[in-house]
Amino acid sequence: AGIVNDNLLEIHESEVVTLDSIVSSSNASSVLTIDNAHKIATVVIADYDVTQVSISANDANAAEVLSGNAANSGQFTVDLGTINHTDNPIVITYIVSVTAAGNDDYAALPGSVSIPVGERYATINVDGIVNDNLLENNEEVVVTLTGTDFDRAIIDTSDNHNLATVTIAEQGTSSISISANQAAATEAGSVAGQYTVE
């Protein structure tokens, strides 16, 4: 009796009652004894609270490192939707799709993140970004949540809440030059001029 829905994400709870002694104002205590084999009883209070897990890019703009400048990392935030009141960290798994290869333009992501007990959020850093000196388009790192190790923490797939993107801005530059590798030509066309652009 008196059980309330506390709306907390937690494990099932147990209430254990143990008979300890008999106290009576009459002589009943002299004829009643506790059955030691059956003096403990347990009631399990099932918890059915469910939460939806989402991800966002709280720092969606990263960039390759220019010489002499500090790195510009990106960051994702995974939101459990509520505080973790279970007895263990909740592990969220994800996949990464990129136009940049891990360990090339940035440090490869591990594929999972843990939300500790008492916490609601966890972050995923896109760091270790390097200037590869290649002339290329901006690169995107897309993280898509795939699952959790707690059956009542469910990935929110509505409106793409299960994925987010960090863009790595390209900092590579190139100089274009031209040279005449055949500078002498003739009007008659027997010798053609030629330029090289690079």
N, C-alpha and C positions, 0 to 999 in steps of 0.2 A: 504494500500500500504506500501511497505517497510518492510513487515513481513519476518523475517529470521528464519531459524531453528537453534536454539542456542545449540542443543544437550544436554540440561539440563533436568534432571528429575524434573518436576514441575507440579503444578496443572494448569488447564486452566486459562488463563488471560483475564481480562475484561478491555475494554477501554470505559470510559463514557464521553460523550460530553454534556455539559449543556449550552444552550443559556442564555447569561447574559444581553446583551444590544445591541442596534442597533446604529451604528455610521455611519453617511453619510454626505458627503459634500453638498449634495442637500437637498431638503425638504422632501426626502423619509422617513426620520426618524420620521417625524411628522404624517405620515399616516400609517406607519408600526408599529405593536405591536407584542410582543412575546406572543404566546399562552401558558400560564402557565401550561395547562394540557398536553402539548406535547413539553415541552422545553428540555427534557432529552432523550437521545438515547444511547444505549449500543451495543458495538460490542464485541463478545466473540472470543478470539484467542485460538483455540483448540490446545492442546499439545499432540503429539502422540509419544514422545520419550519413548522407552522401555529399561529396563535394566534387566540383568540376575544376580541372586543372587547365590553365592556359599559359600562353607565352607571349611576350611582347619584346620589342627592341627598344629599351630605354635609352640606348646610345646607338642609333642606327647608322651613324656616319663615322667611318674609320678612314684612314688614309695611309698610303705608303710613307715611309720615313724619308724626309729630305735630309741631306747631309747637314749635320749640326743642329738638327731639330729633335725634340722629344717625339716618341712614338705616339700615334693617335689610334688608340684601340677602340673597338666597338664592344657592346655588351647587350646580352639578352637577360630578361628577368622571367623566371618561371614562378607562377602564382598558384599556390595550392587551393586558393579560394577561401581558406580558413586556417586558423592556427592548428598545427599538428599536436593533438593531445594524446596520440598513441604512445606506446612505450618504446618505439623505435623510429629511426629516420625513415622517411618515405622516399623511395628511389624512383625517379622519373627517367624513362629512356627516350632517346630521340635519334633521328637520322639527320644527316647533313647533306644537302645538295649544293654544289658550288660551281662557279665558273673559275674558281681558283683552286688549285690542288693543295690539300693539306700538307704541311711541312715544306711548302714552296713559298707561297705568299704570306702564310700565317701559320701559327702553331695548330696542329691537328686537334680537333675537339674529341673528348673521350667517349661520347655517346650516351652518357647518363649524368644525372646530377641528384644530390640528396638534399632533402629538406629536413633539418634537424627537429627533434622534439622541442616544442615551444616556439617554433618559428613558422612563418607562412611563406616566405619567399626564398629563392635561391637564384644565384646569378651564373651565367655562362659568359666568360670573357673571350672575345676574339682579339688575341694579342700575338706578340711575336711577329708582327707584320714587318716585312722588309721591302726595300725598294729593289726590285729585281732588274731595274734598268731596261725593261722591255717596253716598247711602245705598244700599248694595248688599251682596251676599253676598261672602264670601271668594272670591278668584280663583285659579285654578290654571294653572300654566305646565307643560305636559307636553312633554318632549323625547324624540323617538324616533330612534334611530340608523338610518341607511338604507344606509350603505356606506362603503368605504375606497378609497384609490387604490393599495393594495398587495394583490396577489391572494391572498396567504397570511395576511392579516389579515381575519378573517371576523366579521361581526356575530353575536353570541350571542343568538338569539331564544328560547332556552329559559327558561321561568319568568319571562318579561317582563324579562330582563336587558338588553334593548335599549331600555327606556324608564324614565323616572323623572319625578317630579313635585315642583315647588316650589309651596307655597301662599302667596299674598300675603294676609295678614290685613287685613281692612277696618277702617279707623279712623274712618270718617265717622260723625258723630252728628247727631241732629236733635232739636229741642225741639217738643213738641206743645202747641198752645194752643187755647183756645176763646173765642169772643166771641159776644155776642148782637147780631146785626145788625138784628133786629126785637125790641126789648126790651119793647115795650108790646103786650099782647094783650088781647082781651075774652072774657068768659065766653060770650057768645053766639056766638063763633066768627067774627064778621065780620072780625076782625083776628087773624091767626095769628102766634104768636111764631116766631122762627127763630134757630138757633144756627149758627155756622160753626166747624168744627174744622179746624185746619191745623197 
